[in-house]
């Protein structure tokens, strides 16, 4: 497996992972599949802002992707970013997330960022434990702010100083 900066040619693989996550989990609080044009716009926006989009690549193609962006747009938040990592279903819990998060943290620090946040479904114990292993700590729970699959979902924020 190799981790590298994403290219536009990777976007169909990124889209397939993202839409599988949307369809089968509460990791993304949306029930509408994304389009390739959506992912192209997201990719262009990240690149224009100077933020990385990383992919993990294996023999089958894109095994996972990760990025971060502004937490909020106001100037006082310019040193804080929120990240996301999504891994292809068949390789979850196989080290892809770790392979993506480590360089993502380094890239954020290299850009002079101070704090990285993660917003996670409060019931996603695997993701909460994964982030704890990397030094993320609980920053608060917003109760029932998300809604998907006919139920309300808590959003847990975790944070890690860079």
Buried (B, 14 or more C-beta within 10 A) or exposed (E): BEBEEBEEEBBEBBBBBBBBBBEEBBBBBEEEEBEEEBBEEBBEEBBEEEBBBBBBBBEEBBBBBBBBBBBEEEEEEBBBBBBBBBBBEEBBEBBBBEBBBEBBBEBBEEBEBEBBBBBBBBEBEEBBEBBEEBEBEEBEEEEEEBEBEEEEBBBBBBBBEB
